[in-house]
């Protein structure tokens, strides 16, 4: 069991500030406490301010994770079905138990120690959940899904088959990818650094979002994009689908070239809610 959270944070802050030649053997034990505290949901990489609704990154957390990688040595380890793998000993896979109340379906998925999975999470094979991730209650992680390092996923989210949620460890001040409660992410979509998806949004199949993406809101007549240090935000309840717009320049005009552009075509209503509801029988 990790020591009290405030003290642990202070120690992890010091760990992240050290140079490589300053590490001592006890630092590996401290990093193990970070992983366990994350497993238990006591600490996390990013948090939402209840007063403003804005997300902030815990820089000390990212620095500690990076220190943990530097602390590790490459070792041969034995995985499921005696399949060997080679990784830093400070970032092992996580051992789940029936008491975690997580449904981990057999077939090649892997969860790193230091990733929080709340009760009711379903992980379909093969999928990968990286260190620092936070996955809220009753979320579905479908087949071939990546939940990247430090990604923050809310409750009752559906990450459909082939979804890629990018990891953001560096720069340490950058927010990880944030997906709030009750979001539906369609198959083969990619959400990468610089993206926040607000609650109840629907991301259609094949949509790609990152900090450089412009999203055209056809309902409100707006162009959404990253503003300075602020991430691209998909509004609550927005329904986003792949679209296109003409590329600029004479050459593009001559050849009829288009640029892929996500479009908000509506905001969630009762019909959308019914079509995106999770199938309870699968649980």
Order of alpha helices (4+ residues) and beta strands (2+ residues): alpha-alpha-beta-beta-alpha-beta-beta-beta-beta-beta-beta-beta-beta-beta-beta-beta-beta-beta-beta-beta-beta-beta-beta-beta-beta-beta-beta-beta-alpha-beta-alpha
